[in-house]
Amino acid sequence: MAAAVVLTPASPALRPSFRGPRDGRVRLSSRRPRYSSGSCRAMAQTFQGGPAASYAREMERLSAKESLLLAFKDAGGFEALVSGKTTEMQRIDVNERIVGLERLNPTPRPTTSPFLEGRWNFEWFGDSSPGAFAARLLFERSPTTVAHFMGLDVSIKDGYTKISSNLKFLNTIQSKFLLTTQLSVEGPVRMKEEYVEGLIEIPKISEETLPEQLKSLLGQTAGALQQLPSPIRDAVSEGLKLPLSGTFQRLFMISYLDEEILIIRDAAGAPDVLTRLEGPQPNPSDGAADAVISEYES
């Protein structure tokens, strides 16, 4: 004989209540199910920001980084940017991808992050950037037919930056301009940068690629320099120093920072994008969040 099912009137929460075998009936009880507060919180975390959501966001961030680097390549690279050969379409495409990566910034307080220190390579810069100043100082004064721009990098350490711009002439003579700036922290994402000093190094000549008829002239010049008084010889060997304190300063904000890419924007919103060459890459999980530049306290 089939068991009879008795339905009780509608209630806020119904669940089956099994009786013993004496009457063989199954009834629905009006008692509410009980859940512990811990299980509710765990369910909320699973749906709102659990491991799956974190993994998806990380994959989106990595994809945005790769897309940005490809956009730099499509725009002709750093030399095309310095020489003004990038088109308006290429610029807007790069800027669109920069914005897409910035919204995925994993570092909420980049100005005091240990990721900030190290050696970085300029991939993109705005017109008011110190990197643009250093690059154009060499590039715009050198004929492109005989000069090859070798790149622009910056070293950040102990509250100072050293920007290095390199140019090579006729594949033989290498010239370098160094720009030193001082950084101070203005907030979690904002910093101030002040020019300190410029240095034009004495050109270095590669003897391996130097024509034979010029090697003797090079030897005579080096001998003549050795005959100069020591103070003059030291000053010449160190290069030409340009005192720049008080000449220029700017405010900028760090809109993105991780172990590989740094993006900053000046007061006008123009972005500088740098990729890491070398330097400390601390593990965020080890609790190493000590301030690199400790002037700012929130």
Residue, then its C-alpha position, 0 to 999 in steps of 0.5 A: m500500500a502506497a504511503a499517504v502524503v499529508l500537506t499542511p497549510a503554507s508556511p514560511a519554510l517547509r521541510p520534511s519531517f519523517r515519522g516512525p513506521r507506525d503510521g507510515r506517513v511523511r509530513l512537512s514541518s513548518r520549522r525553519p532550517r538552522y544555519s550557523s553564522g560562520s557558514c553564512r559568511a563562508m557562502a557569501q565569500t564564495f559567491q562575492g570574492g572567493p578563489a574563483a573571482s580572484y583567479a579571474r581578476e588575476m588572469e584579466r590583469l595578466s592579459a591586460k599587461e601583455s596587451l599593453l606590451l604588444a601595443f608598444k611594439d605595434a607603435g614602433g617602440f621607444e625610438a619611434l616615440v622619441s623621434g615623433k613617428t608614432t601616429e595619433m591612432q597608435r597613441i590612443d590605442v596605447n592610452e586605452r590599454i594603459v587605462g585598462l591595466e590601471r583599473l586592475n592595480p594590485t598595489p593600493r599604496p604604491t609610494t611606500s611599496p618595496f616594489l618601487e625600488g629597482r632599475w626600470n626601463f622607459e617604454w612610454f612617457g609624457d611630454s613633461s616627464p624627466g625621461a622625455f627631457a633626458a632622451r630628447l636632449l641627446f636624440e634631437r641634437s643628433p642626426t638619425t643617420v649617424a646616431h642610434f638611440m640605445g634606450l632610457d632607464v631609471s634607477i630608484k633607490d633611497g628617495y632618489t632617481k638616476i635617469s640614464s639616456n644613451l646614444k651611440f654614434l657611428n657604432t663607435i662613440q657612446s654618449k650618456f646623459l645622467l639626470t638625478t632627481q629627488l623624490s618625496v612622498e605626498g600621499p599613498v599614490r602621490m609623489k613630488e619630484e625635483y631636479v637635482e643635477g645633470l651630468i654629460e659624460i665624456p664620450k666613450i670610444s670602442e677601439e674594436t670598431l675604430p678605424e686603424q687611422l684613428k687609433s693613433l690619434l686616440g692614443q695621442t689624445a689620451g696621452a695629452l689628457q694624462q699630462l694635465p694637472s690632476p684637478i683638471r684631469d679629474a674634472v674632465s674625466e667625470g664629465l660636465k655637471l649641470p646644477l639643476s636644483g630649484t629649476f624644475q619640479r613636478l607632482f605625479m601619481i602612481s596609478y599602477l605598480d606590480e613586480e614588472i610594470l610601473i605607471i605614473r601620471d603627471a598633473a596633466g594626466a600624461p602617463d609614463v610606463l616603465t618595465r622592470l630591468e632589475g632590482p628587488q622583487p619582494n613577495p607580498s605574502d611575506g609581510a614586507a611592506d616597510a616604506v621605501i621612502s618614509e617621509y609620509e605617514s597616513 
